[in-house]
């Protein structure tokens, strides 16, 4: 299928899964460099491109566990249903980025992910993204359980990440705090 948005991982497929190989905690699925097309009129990584980079990190994770072109050709995929971004720093053209990913939770149909974007030289935390994804039967257009092998892989990642602390931004509710009126 020909489409406009292409992740850097398309065409690379699933690298294979060895259950004896320890799962890194957190994972570091994606590194990239800020390119000119991602920079806005303020000279910084555009807000939409933060999401683009987080999406590329998700795609790298999907391939790690086995969700690739072949998987999608079989009529299954993962759809993002909610994303919360926190912008904490700025990145400029040429800056190297390192993404980490923590699987916070998973059940038979859903994934709850947390990404952190760091400047790969200074280590500065630039942004975070919390995501909820659904496993979908793309032919039927409905949510469906993970197949057994993918479920086993996700449980292995979740077990490896279970000891990691829940990051502070997880579950953050957005709003303008108001002081109660004084009488």
PANU-144056 format. One line per field, with one value per atom (N, C-alpha, C): atom name; x negated, y, z; residue in three letters. Coordinates in nm, 2 decimals, always signed. Each point is the difference from the previous one (the first is absolute). Layout:
a: [CA:...]
X: [X:...]
Y: [Y:...]
Z: [Z:...]
r: [ALA:...]
END
This chain:
a: [N:CA:C:N:CA:C:N:CA:C:N:CA:C:N:CA:C:N:CA:C:N:CA:C:N:CA:C:N:CA:C:N:CA:C:N:CA:C:N:CA:C:N:CA:C:N:CA:C:N:CA:C:N:CA:C:N:CA:C:N:CA:C:N:CA:C:N:CA:C:N:CA:C:N:CA:C:N:CA:C:N:CA:C:N:CA:C:N:CA:C:N:CA:C:N:CA:C:N:CA:C:N:CA:C:N:CA:C:N:CA:C:N:CA:C:N:CA:C:N:CA:C:N:CA:C:N:CA:C:N:CA:C:N:CA:C:N:CA:C:N:CA:C:N:CA:C:N:CA:C:N:CA:C:N:CA:C:N:CA:C:N:CA:C:N:CA:C:N:CA:C:N:CA:C:N:CA:C:N:CA:C:N:CA:C:N:CA:C:N:CA:C:N:CA:C:N:CA:C:N:CA:C:N:CA:C:N:CA:C:N:CA:C:N:CA:C:N:CA:C:N:CA:C:N:CA:C:N:CA:C:N:CA:C:N:CA:C:N:CA:C:N:CA:C:N:CA:C:N:CA:C:N:CA:C:N:CA:C:N:CA:C:N:CA:C:N:CA:C:N:CA:C:N:CA:C:N:CA:C:N:CA:C:N:CA:C:N:CA:C:N:CA:C:N:CA:C:N:CA:C:N:CA:C:N:CA:C:N:CA:C:N:CA:C:N:CA:C:N:CA:C:N:CA:C:N:CA:C:N:CA:C:N:CA:C:N:CA:C:N:CA:C:N:CA:C:N:CA:C:N:CA:C:N:CA:C:N:CA:C:N:CA:C:N:CA:C:N:CA:C:N:CA:C:N:CA:C:N:CA:C:N:CA:C:N:CA:C:N:CA:C:N:CA:C:N:CA:C:N:CA:C:N:CA:C:N:CA:C:N:CA:C:N:CA:C:N:CA:C:N:CA:C:N:CA:C:N:CA:C:N:CA:C:N:CA:C:N:CA:C:N:CA:C:N:CA:C:N:CA:C:N:CA:C:N:CA:C:N:CA:C:N:CA:C:N:CA:C:N:CA:C:N:CA:C:N:CA:C:N:CA:C:N:CA:C:N:CA:C:N:CA:C:N:CA:C:N:CA:C:N:CA:C:N:CA:C:N:CA:C:N:CA:C:N:CA:C:N:CA:C:N:CA:C:N:CA:C:N:CA:C:N:CA:C:N:CA:C:N:CA:C:N:CA:C:N:CA:C:N:CA:C:N:CA:C:N:CA:C:N:CA:C:N:CA:C:N:CA:C:N:CA:C:N:CA:C:N:CA:C:N:CA:C:N:CA:C:N:CA:C:N:CA:C:N:CA:C:N:CA:C:N:CA:C:N:CA:C:N:CA:C:N:CA:C:N:CA:C:N:CA:C:N:CA:C:N:CA:C:N:CA:C:N:CA:C:N:CA:C]
X: [-0.08:+0.08:-0.09:+0.03:-0.08:+0.07:-0.07:+0.05:-0.10:+0.04:-0.09:-0.09:+0.05:-0.08:-0.07:-0.13:-0.07:-0.10:+0.01:-0.09:-0.13:-0.11:-0.13:-0.01:+0.09:-0.01:+0.08:+0.08:+0.08:-0.09:+0.04:-0.08:-0.11:-0.02:-0.10:+0.05:+0.13:+0.06:-0.03:+0.04:-0.02:-0.14:-0.08:-0.14:-0.01:+0.11:+0.00:+0.00:+0.06:+0.01:-0.07:-0.09:-0.06:+0.04:+0.09:+0.04:-0.11:-0.11:-0.11:-0.08:+0.02:-0.07:+0.07:-0.07:+0.06:+0.06:+0.12:+0.06:-0.06:-0.05:-0.05:+0.11:-0.03:+0.10:-0.06:+0.04:+0.10:-0.07:+0.08:-0.05:-0.05:-0.10:-0.04:+0.02:+0.13:+0.03:-0.04:-0.03:-0.01:-0.10:-0.08:-0.09:+0.02:-0.01:+0.01:-0.07:-0.01:-0.05:+0.10:+0.02:+0.10:-0.05:+0.09:-0.03:+0.07:-0.04:+0.05:+0.15:+0.06:+0.14:+0.08:-0.06:+0.07:+0.00:-0.08:-0.02:+0.10:+0.06:+0.10:-0.06:+0.09:-0.04:-0.07:+0.00:-0.07:-0.14:-0.03:-0.13:-0.01:+0.11:+0.00:+0.09:-0.02:+0.08:+0.14:+0.08:+0.14:+0.08:+0.11:+0.08:+0.05:+0.04:+0.05:-0.11:-0.12:-0.11:-0.05:+0.03:-0.02:+0.08:+0.13:+0.09:-0.05:-0.05:-0.06:-0.11:-0.09:-0.12:+0.05:+0.10:+0.05:+0.07:+0.07:+0.06:-0.11:-0.11:-0.11:-0.05:-0.01:-0.04:+0.10:+0.13:+0.10:-0.02:-0.02:-0.01:-0.12:-0.11:-0.12:+0.04:+0.07:+0.05:+0.09:+0.09:+0.10:-0.08:-0.10:-0.09:-0.07:-0.05:-0.07:+0.08:+0.13:+0.09:+0.07:-0.02:+0.06:+0.11:+0.03:+0.10:-0.07:+0.00:-0.07:+0.09:-0.05:+0.07:+0.08:-0.07:+0.06:+0.12:-0.02:+0.11:+0.12:-0.03:+0.11:+0.07:-0.08:+0.06:+0.09:-0.01:+0.09:+0.13:+0.01:+0.12:+0.01:-0.12:-0.01:-0.10:+0.03:-0.08:+0.02:-0.08:+0.02:+0.04:+0.11:+0.05:-0.02:-0.05:-0.01:+0.14:+0.04:+0.13:-0.01:-0.12:-0.02:-0.15:-0.04:-0.14:+0.00:-0.09:-0.02:-0.14:-0.03:-0.14:-0.03:-0.12:-0.06:-0.12:+0.00:-0.12:-0.08:-0.12:-0.08:-0.13:-0.04:-0.12:+0.01:-0.10:+0.00:-0.11:+0.02:-0.10:-0.01:-0.12:-0.02:-0.06:+0.00:-0.05:-0.14:-0.02:-0.13:-0.01:+0.09:+0.00:+0.02:-0.08:+0.03:+0.10:+0.09:+0.11:-0.01:+0.03:+0.00:+0.14:+0.07:+0.13:-0.01:+0.07:+0.01:+0.15:+0.03:+0.14:+0.02:+0.10:+0.04:+0.14:+0.02:+0.13:+0.06:+0.09:+0.06:+0.10:+0.08:+0.10:+0.04:+0.06:+0.06:+0.10:+0.11:+0.10:+0.02:+0.10:+0.02:+0.02:+0.03:+0.03:-0.06:-0.07:-0.04:-0.15:-0.06:-0.14:+0.00:-0.07:-0.02:-0.15:-0.04:-0.14:-0.04:-0.13:-0.06:-0.13:-0.01:-0.12:-0.07:-0.13:-0.08:-0.09:-0.01:-0.09:-0.11:-0.13:-0.11:-0.09:-0.07:-0.11:-0.11:-0.04:-0.09:-0.14:-0.04:-0.13:+0.00:+0.09:+0.01:+0.08:+0.09:+0.09:+0.12:+0.01:+0.12:+0.13:+0.09:+0.14:+0.07:+0.04:+0.06:+0.16:+0.05:+0.14:+0.03:+0.13:+0.05:+0.13:+0.04:+0.13:+0.05:+0.12:+0.08:+0.10:+0.01:+0.09:+0.08:+0.12:+0.09:+0.02:-0.02:+0.02:+0.09:+0.07:+0.09:-0.05:+0.02:-0.03:+0.13:-0.01:+0.11:-0.01:+0.12:+0.02:+0.04:-0.09:+0.02:+0.10:+0.02:+0.11:+0.13:+0.02:+0.13:+0.03:-0.11:+0.01:+0.04:-0.06:+0.04:-0.12:+0.00:-0.10:+0.00:-0.12:+0.00:-0.12:+0.00:-0.11:-0.13:-0.11:-0.13:-0.01:-0.06:-0.02:-0.10:+0.00:-0.07:-0.15:-0.07:-0.15:-0.02:+0.07:-0.01:+0.03:+0.10:+0.04:-0.12:-0.07:-0.11:-0.11:-0.03:-0.11:+0.03:+0.13:+0.03:+0.00:+0.04:-0.01:-0.15:-0.09:-0.14:-0.06:+0.04:-0.04:+0.06:+0.13:+0.06:-0.07:-0.03:-0.07:-0.14:-0.07:-0.13:+0.01:+0.11:+0.02:+0.08:+0.04:+0.08:-0.07:-0.13:-0.08:-0.02:+0.02:-0.03:+0.11:-0.04:+0.10:+0.09:+0.13:+0.09:-0.04:-0.03:-0.04:+0.10:-0.05:+0.09:+0.11:-0.02:+0.10:+0.12:-0.02:+0.10:+0.13:+0.11:+0.13:+0.03:-0.09:+0.02:+0.12:+0.08:+0.12:-0.03:+0.04:-0.03:+0.11:-0.03:+0.10:-0.07:+0.08:-0.05:+0.04:-0.09:+0.03:+0.07:+0.10:+0.08:+0.00:-0.02:+0.01:+0.14:+0.04:+0.15:+0.02:+0.12:+0.03:-0.01:-0.05:+0.00:+0.13:+0.05:+0.12:-0.02]
Y: [-0.12:+0.12:+0.12:+0.09:+0.13:+0.11:+0.06:+0.10:+0.11:+0.11:+0.11:-0.01:-0.03:-0.01:-0.14:+0.00:-0.13:+0.01:-0.10:+0.00:-0.05:+0.03:-0.05:-0.15:-0.07:-0.14:-0.08:+0.07:-0.08:-0.08:-0.12:-0.09:-0.08:+0.03:-0.07:-0.13:-0.01:-0.12:-0.02:-0.11:-0.04:-0.07:+0.05:-0.05:-0.15:-0.05:-0.13:+0.01:-0.09:+0.00:-0.12:+0.03:-0.11:+0.01:-0.09:+0.02:-0.01:-0.05:-0.01:+0.13:+0.09:+0.13:+0.09:+0.06:+0.09:+0.12:+0.05:+0.12:+0.12:+0.10:+0.12:+0.07:+0.07:+0.07:+0.14:+0.11:+0.00:-0.04:-0.01:-0.02:+0.13:-0.01:+0.12:-0.03:+0.01:-0.05:+0.09:+0.13:+0.10:+0.11:+0.03:+0.11:+0.08:+0.13:+0.07:+0.14:+0.07:+0.14:+0.09:+0.12:+0.10:+0.05:-0.02:+0.05:+0.13:+0.07:+0.14:+0.00:-0.10:+0.00:-0.01:-0.03:-0.02:+0.13:+0.10:+0.12:+0.11:+0.06:+0.11:+0.14:+0.09:+0.15:+0.05:-0.07:+0.04:-0.07:-0.08:-0.06:-0.13:-0.05:-0.12:-0.11:-0.12:-0.12:+0.04:-0.01:+0.04:-0.10:+0.05:-0.08:-0.13:+0.01:-0.12:-0.10:+0.05:-0.09:-0.07:+0.05:-0.08:-0.12:+0.01:-0.12:-0.09:+0.05:-0.08:-0.08:+0.06:-0.08:-0.10:+0.03:-0.10:-0.11:+0.03:-0.10:-0.10:+0.06:-0.09:-0.09:+0.05:-0.08:-0.12:+0.04:-0.11:-0.10:+0.04:-0.09:-0.09:+0.05:-0.09:-0.10:+0.04:-0.09:-0.11:+0.04:-0.09:-0.11:+0.04:-0.10:-0.09:+0.06:-0.08:-0.12:+0.02:-0.10:-0.08:+0.04:-0.08:+0.06:+0.13:+0.07:+0.07:-0.06:+0.06:-0.01:+0.02:+0.00:-0.14:-0.11:-0.13:-0.01:+0.04:+0.00:+0.08:+0.12:+0.09:-0.06:-0.07:-0.06:-0.11:-0.06:-0.10:+0.06:+0.13:+0.07:+0.04:+0.02:+0.04:+0.12:+0.09:+0.11:+0.06:+0.10:+0.07:+0.14:+0.05:+0.14:+0.08:+0.12:+0.09:+0.06:+0.00:+0.06:+0.12:+0.02:+0.12:+0.02:+0.12:+0.04:+0.13:+0.00:+0.12:+0.04:+0.12:+0.04:+0.11:-0.01:+0.11:+0.05:+0.13:+0.06:+0.06:-0.04:+0.04:+0.08:-0.01:+0.07:+0.02:+0.06:+0.03:-0.08:-0.04:-0.06:+0.08:+0.01:+0.08:-0.09:+0.05:-0.07:-0.06:-0.13:-0.07:-0.06:+0.03:-0.06:-0.15:-0.08:-0.15:-0.03:-0.09:-0.03:-0.15:-0.04:-0.14:-0.02:-0.10:-0.03:-0.12:+0.00:-0.12:-0.03:-0.13:-0.04:-0.10:+0.03:-0.09:-0.05:-0.13:-0.06:+0.00:+0.09:+0.02:-0.11:-0.04:-0.11:-0.05:-0.12:-0.06:-0.10:-0.01:-0.11:-0.07:-0.07:-0.08:+0.08:+0.13:+0.08:+0.14:+0.04:+0.13:+0.01:+0.11:+0.03:+0.14:+0.02:+0.13:+0.03:+0.09:+0.03:+0.14:+0.01:+0.12:+0.02:+0.11:+0.04:+0.12:+0.00:+0.12:+0.03:+0.13:+0.05:+0.08:-0.05:+0.07:+0.06:+0.10:+0.05:-0.11:-0.06:-0.11:+0.03:+0.13:+0.04:+0.05:+0.09:+0.06:-0.09:-0.08:-0.08:+0.07:+0.13:+0.08:-0.06:-0.01:-0.05:+0.11:-0.03:+0.11:-0.02:-0.12:-0.02:-0.14:-0.02:-0.13:-0.02:-0.13:-0.03:-0.13:+0.01:-0.11:-0.04:-0.13:-0.05:-0.12:+0.00:-0.12:-0.05:-0.13:-0.06:-0.12:-0.02:-0.12:-0.09:-0.13:-0.10:-0.02:+0.02:+0.01:-0.10:-0.07:-0.08:+0.11:+0.03:+0.10:-0.04:-0.12:-0.05:+0.02:-0.04:+0.01:+0.14:+0.08:+0.13:+0.00:-0.09:-0.01:-0.04:+0.03:-0.04:-0.15:-0.06:-0.15:-0.04:-0.11:-0.04:-0.02:+0.02:-0.04:-0.15:-0.04:-0.14:-0.05:-0.13:-0.06:+0.04:-0.01:+0.03:+0.14:+0.10:+0.14:+0.03:-0.06:+0.01:-0.04:-0.11:-0.05:+0.10:+0.05:+0.10:+0.13:+0.05:+0.11:-0.02:-0.12:-0.03:-0.01:-0.04:+0.00:+0.14:+0.09:+0.14:+0.06:-0.03:+0.06:-0.05:-0.13:-0.05:+0.07:+0.02:+0.06:+0.15:+0.06:+0.14:+0.02:-0.11:+0.01:+0.07:-0.01:+0.06:+0.15:+0.05:+0.14:+0.08:+0.12:+0.08:+0.06:+0.03:+0.06:+0.15:+0.05:+0.14:+0.10:+0.11:+0.10:+0.05:+0.02:+0.05:-0.10:-0.12:-0.10:+0.03:+0.00:+0.03:+0.15:+0.08:+0.15:+0.05:+0.08:+0.06:+0.15:+0.04:+0.14:+0.09:+0.12:+0.09:+0.13:+0.10:+0.13:-0.01:-0.01:+0.00:+0.13:-0.01:+0.12:+0.00:+0.12:+0.02:+0.01:-0.06:+0.02:+0.15:+0.05:+0.14:+0.02:+0.12:+0.03:+0.08:-0.02:+0.07:+0.11]
Z: [+0.00:+0.00:+0.00:-0.09:-0.01:+0.08:+0.09:+0.09:+0.02:+0.06:+0.02:+0.12:+0.11:+0.12:+0.01:+0.01:+0.00:+0.12:+0.09:+0.12:-0.05:+0.07:-0.04:+0.01:+0.06:+0.02:-0.11:-0.08:-0.10:-0.09:-0.02:-0.09:+0.07:+0.13:+0.08:+0.07:+0.02:+0.06:+0.14:+0.05:+0.14:+0.01:+0.09:+0.01:+0.06:+0.04:+0.06:+0.15:+0.07:+0.15:+0.06:+0.09:+0.07:+0.15:+0.05:+0.13:+0.11:-0.04:+0.10:+0.01:-0.10:+0.01:+0.09:+0.10:+0.09:-0.07:+0.05:-0.06:+0.08:-0.08:+0.07:+0.07:+0.11:+0.08:+0.04:-0.06:-0.11:-0.13:-0.11:-0.13:-0.06:-0.09:-0.08:-0.14:-0.05:-0.13:-0.12:+0.03:-0.11:+0.04:-0.10:+0.00:-0.13:+0.00:-0.12:+0.02:-0.11:+0.01:-0.06:+0.07:-0.05:-0.14:-0.09:-0.14:-0.03:-0.10:-0.03:-0.02:-0.06:-0.03:+0.13:+0.11:+0.13:+0.08:-0.04:+0.08:-0.04:+0.10:-0.03:-0.01:+0.00:-0.01:+0.12:+0.11:+0.12:+0.00:-0.10:-0.01:+0.09:+0.04:+0.09:-0.07:+0.05:-0.04:+0.02:-0.11:+0.00:+0.08:+0.06:+0.09:-0.07:-0.12:-0.07:-0.03:-0.01:-0.02:+0.12:+0.12:+0.12:-0.01:-0.04:-0.01:-0.11:-0.11:-0.10:+0.05:+0.08:+0.05:+0.10:+0.08:+0.10:-0.08:-0.11:-0.08:-0.06:-0.05:-0.05:+0.11:+0.12:+0.11:+0.03:-0.01:+0.02:-0.11:-0.13:-0.11:+0.03:+0.05:+0.03:+0.10:+0.10:+0.11:-0.06:-0.09:-0.06:-0.07:-0.08:-0.07:+0.10:+0.11:+0.10:+0.05:+0.02:+0.05:-0.12:-0.12:-0.11:-0.09:+0.03:-0.08:-0.11:-0.12:-0.12:-0.12:-0.12:-0.12:-0.02:+0.03:-0.02:+0.10:+0.12:+0.10:-0.05:-0.05:-0.05:-0.12:-0.09:-0.12:+0.04:+0.12:+0.05:+0.06:-0.01:+0.05:+0.14:+0.06:+0.14:+0.02:+0.09:+0.03:+0.14:+0.03:+0.12:-0.03:+0.06:-0.02:+0.13:-0.01:+0.11:+0.02:+0.13:+0.03:+0.09:+0.06:+0.09:+0.02:-0.01:+0.02:+0.09:+0.10:+0.08:-0.02:-0.05:-0.02:+0.11:+0.05:+0.08:-0.06:-0.04:-0.06:+0.12:+0.01:+0.12:-0.04:-0.13:-0.04:-0.15:-0.06:-0.14:-0.07:-0.13:-0.08:-0.13:-0.05:-0.12:-0.11:-0.12:-0.12:+0.04:-0.03:+0.02:+0.14:+0.09:+0.13:+0.00:+0.07:+0.00:+0.11:-0.03:+0.09:+0.03:+0.13:+0.04:+0.07:-0.05:+0.06:+0.08:+0.12:+0.08:+0.01:+0.02:+0.01:+0.11:+0.08:+0.11:-0.02:+0.00:-0.01:+0.15:+0.02:+0.13:+0.03:-0.10:+0.02:-0.13:+0.01:-0.12:+0.05:-0.08:+0.03:-0.14:-0.01:-0.12:-0.13:+0.01:-0.12:+0.00:+0.11:+0.02:+0.04:-0.03:+0.04:+0.06:+0.11:+0.06:+0.00:-0.08:-0.02:+0.06:+0.03:+0.04:-0.07:-0.07:-0.07:+0.06:+0.00:+0.04:-0.11:-0.04:-0.10:+0.07:-0.03:+0.06:-0.11:+0.03:-0.08:+0.02:-0.11:+0.01:+0.04:+0.00:+0.04:+0.15:+0.03:+0.13:+0.10:-0.05:+0.09:+0.04:-0.04:+0.05:-0.05:+0.09:-0.03:-0.07:-0.13:-0.08:-0.01:+0.01:-0.01:+0.05:+0.03:+0.03:-0.07:-0.02:-0.07:+0.07:+0.04:+0.06:-0.10:-0.04:-0.10:+0.04:-0.05:+0.01:-0.14:-0.02:-0.13:+0.00:-0.10:-0.01:-0.11:+0.02:-0.10:-0.09:-0.13:-0.09:-0.11:-0.02:-0.12:-0.11:-0.09:-0.10:-0.10:-0.03:-0.09:+0.05:+0.13:+0.06:+0.06:+0.02:+0.06:+0.14:+0.08:+0.14:+0.08:+0.13:+0.09:+0.02:+0.01:+0.01:+0.09:+0.06:+0.09:-0.08:+0.07:-0.06:-0.02:-0.11:-0.02:+0.11:+0.03:+0.12:+0.00:-0.12:+0.00:+0.03:-0.06:+0.03:+0.15:+0.05:+0.14:+0.09:-0.03:+0.08:-0.01:-0.11:-0.01:+0.08:-0.01:+0.07:+0.15:+0.05:+0.14:+0.04:-0.08:+0.03:+0.01:-0.09:+0.01:+0.13:+0.02:+0.13:+0.12:+0.01:+0.11:+0.02:-0.11:+0.01:+0.04:-0.02:+0.03:+0.13:+0.06:+0.12:+0.12:+0.01:+0.11:-0.02:-0.12:-0.03:+0.07:+0.06:+0.06:-0.11:+0.04:-0.09:-0.01:-0.12:-0.02:+0.05:+0.06:+0.05:-0.09:-0.13:-0.09:-0.02:+0.03:-0.04:+0.07:-0.08:+0.06:+0.03:-0.04:+0.03:-0.07:+0.08:-0.05:-0.03:-0.12:-0.04:+0.05:+0.04:+0.04:+0.06:+0.02:+0.06:+0.14:+0.10:+0.14:+0.04:+0.07:+0.05:+0.15:+0.06:+0.14:+0.04:+0.11:+0.03:+0.04:-0.03:+0.03:+0.15:+0.04:+0.14:+0.03:+0.12:+0.04:+0.09]
r: [UNK:UNK:UNK:UNK:UNK:UNK:UNK:UNK:UNK:UNK:UNK:UNK:UNK:UNK:UNK:UNK:UNK:UNK:UNK:UNK:UNK:UNK:UNK:UNK:UNK:UNK:UNK:UNK:UNK:UNK:UNK:UNK:UNK:UNK:UNK:UNK:UNK:UNK:UNK:UNK:UNK:UNK:UNK:UNK:UNK:UNK:UNK:UNK:UNK:UNK:UNK:UNK:UNK:UNK:UNK:UNK:UNK:UNK:UNK:UNK:UNK:UNK:UNK:UNK:UNK:UNK:UNK:UNK:UNK:UNK:UNK:UNK:UNK:UNK:UNK:UNK:UNK:UNK:UNK:UNK:UNK:UNK:UNK:UNK:UNK:UNK:UNK:UNK:UNK:UNK:UNK:UNK:UNK:UNK:UNK:UNK:UNK:UNK:UNK:UNK:UNK:UNK:UNK:UNK:UNK:UNK:UNK:UNK:UNK:UNK:UNK:UNK:UNK:UNK:UNK:UNK:UNK:UNK:UNK:UNK:UNK:UNK:UNK:UNK:UNK:UNK:UNK:UNK:UNK:UNK:UNK:UNK:UNK:UNK:UNK:UNK:UNK:UNK:UNK:UNK:UNK:UNK:UNK:UNK:UNK:UNK:UNK:UNK:UNK:UNK:UNK:UNK:UNK:UNK:UNK:UNK:UNK:UNK:UNK:UNK:UNK:UNK:UNK:UNK:UNK:UNK:UNK:UNK:UNK:UNK:UNK:UNK:UNK:UNK:UNK:UNK:UNK:UNK:UNK:UNK:UNK:UNK:UNK:UNK:UNK:UNK:UNK:UNK:UNK:UNK:UNK:UNK:UNK:UNK:UNK:UNK:UNK:UNK:UNK:UNK:UNK:UNK:UNK:UNK:UNK:UNK:UNK:UNK:UNK:UNK:UNK:UNK:UNK:UNK:UNK:UNK:UNK:UNK:UNK:UNK:UNK:UNK:UNK:UNK:UNK:UNK:UNK:UNK:UNK:UNK:UNK:UNK:UNK:UNK:UNK:UNK:UNK:UNK:UNK:UNK:UNK:UNK:UNK:UNK:UNK:UNK:UNK:UNK:UNK:UNK:UNK:UNK:UNK:UNK:UNK:UNK:UNK:UNK:UNK:UNK:UNK:UNK:UNK:UNK:UNK:UNK:UNK:UNK:UNK:UNK:UNK:UNK:UNK:UNK:UNK:UNK:UNK:UNK:UNK:UNK:UNK:UNK:UNK:UNK:UNK:UNK:UNK:UNK:UNK:UNK:UNK:UNK:UNK:UNK:UNK:UNK:UNK:UNK:UNK:UNK:UNK:UNK:UNK:UNK:UNK:UNK:UNK:UNK:UNK:UNK:UNK:UNK:UNK:UNK:UNK:UNK:UNK:UNK:UNK:UNK:UNK:UNK:UNK:UNK:UNK:UNK:UNK:UNK:UNK:UNK:UNK:UNK:UNK:UNK:UNK:UNK:UNK:UNK:UNK:UNK:UNK:UNK:UNK:UNK:UNK:UNK:UNK:UNK:UNK:UNK:UNK:UNK:UNK:UNK:UNK:UNK:UNK:UNK:UNK:UNK:UNK:UNK:UNK:UNK:UNK:UNK:UNK:UNK:UNK:UNK:UNK:UNK:UNK:UNK:UNK:UNK:UNK:UNK:UNK:UNK:UNK:UNK:UNK:UNK:UNK:UNK:UNK:UNK:UNK:UNK:UNK:UNK:UNK:UNK:UNK:UNK:UNK:UNK:UNK:UNK:UNK:UNK:UNK:UNK:UNK:UNK:UNK:UNK:UNK:UNK:UNK:UNK:UNK:UNK:UNK:UNK:UNK:UNK:UNK:UNK:UNK:UNK:UNK:UNK:UNK:UNK:UNK:UNK:UNK:UNK:UNK:UNK:UNK:UNK:UNK:UNK:UNK:UNK:UNK:UNK:UNK:UNK:UNK:UNK:UNK:UNK:UNK:UNK:UNK:UNK:UNK:UNK:UNK:UNK:UNK:UNK:UNK:UNK:UNK:UNK:UNK:UNK:UNK:UNK:UNK:UNK:UNK:UNK:UNK:UNK:UNK:UNK:UNK:UNK:UNK:UNK:UNK:UNK:UNK:UNK:UNK:UNK:UNK:UNK:UNK:UNK:UNK:UNK:UNK:UNK:UNK:UNK:UNK:UNK:UNK:UNK:UNK:UNK:UNK:UNK:UNK:UNK:UNK:UNK:UNK:UNK:UNK:UNK:UNK:UNK:UNK:UNK:UNK:UNK:UNK:UNK:UNK:UNK:UNK:UNK:UNK:UNK:UNK:UNK:UNK:UNK:UNK:UNK:UNK:UNK:UNK:UNK:UNK:UNK:UNK:UNK:UNK:UNK:UNK:UNK:UNK:UNK:UNK:UNK:UNK:UNK:UNK:UNK:UNK]
END
